[in-house]
Amino acid sequence: MARVAILMKVYPSSVEIQPSQLLEKIREVLPEGYKIEASGEEPIAFGLKALKLVISMPEQTEGGTAQIEELIRGLDEVNEVEVEAVHRMS
């Protein structure tokens, strides 16, 4: 089965939340079949850093990226989730 790579940006709810803490919280809520392939930080403003992620998921996932967006957005430490790109992995 093919996989899809999602490039997303996750904005924390405050500057006190470190991207590494946020990454661990996201790992805890990922459903089976989803995997964080890469992560990094992007400075936004006034000390706020967004967490940039590449998450792989099964290609035939019903609803596309909606489920993973809702799970991550549901964390108290998250203010917003932005999907920047979706690509089929070979």
C-alpha positions in Angstrom: 0.0 0.0 0.0 1.3 3.4 -0.9 1.8 6.2 1.7 1.2 9.9 1.7 3.5 12.5 3.2 1.9 15.5 4.9 3.9 18.7 5.5 2.3 20.6 8.3 3.0 23.5 10.6 1.8 23.3 14.2 1.5 26.5 16.1 1.8 26.2 19.9 -0.7 28.0 22.2 2.0 29.9 24.0 5.7 30.8 23.9 6.3 28.7 27.0 5.7 25.5 25.1 8.8 24.2 23.6 8.7 22.5 20.2 10.3 19.3 21.6 7.4 19.1 24.2 4.9 19.6 21.5 6.5 16.9 19.4 6.2 14.4 22.2 2.5 15.2 22.8 1.8 14.8 19.0 3.6 11.4 19.0 1.3 10.2 21.8 -1.9 10.9 19.8 -0.9 9.6 16.4 -3.1 6.7 15.3 -1.7 3.4 14.1 -0.2 3.7 10.7 0.9 7.3 11.1 4.6 8.1 11.6 6.6 11.4 12.1 9.2 11.2 9.4 10.9 14.6 10.1 10.5 17.6 12.4 12.0 21.0 12.8 11.3 24.5 14.2 10.4 27.7 12.4 10.6 31.1 14.3 7.4 33.0 14.0 7.5 36.2 16.1 8.2 37.3 19.7 9.8 34.0 20.7 7.1 31.9 19.3 8.3 28.9 17.3 6.1 26.7 15.0 6.8 23.0 14.8 7.2 21.8 11.2 6.4 18.1 10.7 6.5 15.6 7.9 4.0 12.9 8.8 3.4 9.8 6.7 0.1 8.0 6.6 -1.6 5.3 4.5 -2.8 6.6 1.1 -6.3 5.2 1.4 -7.2 7.0 4.6 -10.8 8.1 4.5 -11.2 11.9 5.0 -7.6 12.7 3.9 -5.7 14.8 6.5 -8.9 15.8 8.5 -8.4 13.1 11.2 -4.8 14.0 12.0 -5.5 17.7 11.9 -8.4 17.3 14.4 -6.3 15.1 16.7 -3.4 17.5 16.8 -5.6 20.6 17.0 -7.4 19.0 20.0 -4.2 19.1 22.1 -4.3 21.9 24.8 -0.7 22.9 23.7 -1.8 23.6 20.1 -3.3 26.8 18.8 -3.5 26.0 15.1 -2.5 23.4 12.5 -1.7 24.3 8.9 -1.2 21.7 6.2 1.3 23.1 3.7 1.5 20.2 1.3 0.4 16.6 0.7 2.5 14.3 -1.5 2.4 10.7 -2.5 5.5 8.8 -1.4 7.1 6.3 -3.7 
